Amino acid sequence: MIELNKQYERFGISETVYRFGESILNSLEPRFKQIDEIAEYNQLKVIRAMQECNVSEACLLGTTGYGYNDLGRDTLEKVYASFFHTEDALVRPQITCGTHALALALMSNLRPGDELMSPVGKPYDTLEEVIGIRPSKGSLKEYGISYKQVDLLADGSFDYDGIRAAISDKTKLVTIQRSKGYQTRPTLSVARIGELIRFIKDIRQDIVCMVDNCYGEFVEIIEPTDVGADMVVGSLIKNPGGGLAPIGGYIAGRKECVENAAYRLTSPGLGKEVGASLGILSSFYEGLFLSPIVTANALKGAVFAANIYEKLGFPVVPDGSESRHDIIQAVTFGCPEGVIAFCQGIQAAASVDSFVTPEPWDMPGYDSQVIMAAGAFVSGSSIELSADGPIAPPYAVYFQGGLTFPHAKLGILKTLQNLVDQQIVSADFDRL
Ligand SMILES: *Cc1c(COP(=O)(O)O)cnc(C)c1O
């Protein structure tokens, strides 16, 4: 028998915390098996897409300058389109992050006088400035694009009457955020997104339905474009980059939507034809290839964390047993000290920057202080083991990532050890 506990001891994890972790893990075998099956399915899906598009060694090279006839870039976009079952895709290192990808999709597909609508409540924090909910230079609002929002009902279901009432002749595009983001609402399953899109398209077929797919890719065996979404948008330093992509974002969808985005990203007249890939493509291809398994590892970490903290009596979203639709795990500590101790535990488990101690700070794009733990190979990557939380009630922490499950496990055990050491949690686990 390998004495794993001795290894954990070297990281400051007590025998009691280690054994509590093992008891939780033992109960999770069937869940992990299910996650592995989804990963296997999606792995084959990705390989199939690469084979269909004739990915070759030459695709892994890059272009410079204008980037005309970039075989690797154009083929990768075909691979994404094939995977998402869409007409086209835009997958570029020039898309700097998820917010940029979403802003690009919105700004290129909306025109002055149009209205944007969110039928799933408040969008992700950084989109408030894109839309102009919080005044901001260059927002959609400054360009004469208005915004309406319909919140989810108290039980998390769609407010169909409210949505019907909010749709007018001006409504051009509906944005549906799959993941909960910095909220404690449930994440939407692809099936639920499909129901919502069907309802909207029944009112008006020509309303563009866009899904913010951040953190959702590869968690299920279908994607929102399989249930009627016109566009899915996401970040390559989350799930689909597999931890290897050092930058980038994607938009996959109907040809016209993707074309609009391409003309906005580069220039009218140039569109997808320019945009050198430099030397970055092999990380995009290999990251996508690894992504189903990497996402599964992150999911296992999230399920493990949910079960640990649920057992300790903290509110967790999703709960320990419910089905998963993104890789984010929210744990509500009810006090700033809990959020801080958790994030510092995640940081202490990192391979990069384990010796620094994260503190709350005023982060651009967010309206309260935020603490972030991110000891990552790719700066800010949240498919890597990371945690963050706004220092504001209900004092919830959002945990995600872990390229390998053992790393996620170490991180979670470190958070618990921290909370025990600071007496926020009692180590008398036998009472539970
Ligand atoms: C991360 C995220 C974004 C923004 O992506 P960044 O890369 O951080 O700019 C938008 N929406 C959701 C749901 C996200 O999780």
The ligand as a Gaussian input file, in Angstrom:
#p B3LYP/6-31G(d) Opt

LIG

0 1
 C      -15.660000      33.882000     -17.088000
 C      -16.983000      34.263000     -17.580000
 C      -17.166000      35.369000     -18.407000
 C      -16.055000      36.311000     -18.755000
 O      -14.890000      35.725000     -19.169000
 P      -13.463000      36.399000     -18.883000
 O      -12.550000      35.532000     -19.642000
 O      -13.246000      36.376000     -17.413000
 O      -13.518000      37.789000     -19.428000
 C      -18.434000      35.613000     -18.863000
 N      -19.471000      34.844000     -18.513000
 C      -19.335000      33.790000     -17.706000
 C      -20.528000      32.956000     -17.350000
 C      -18.092000      33.459000     -17.220000
 O      -17.953000      32.411000     -16.424000

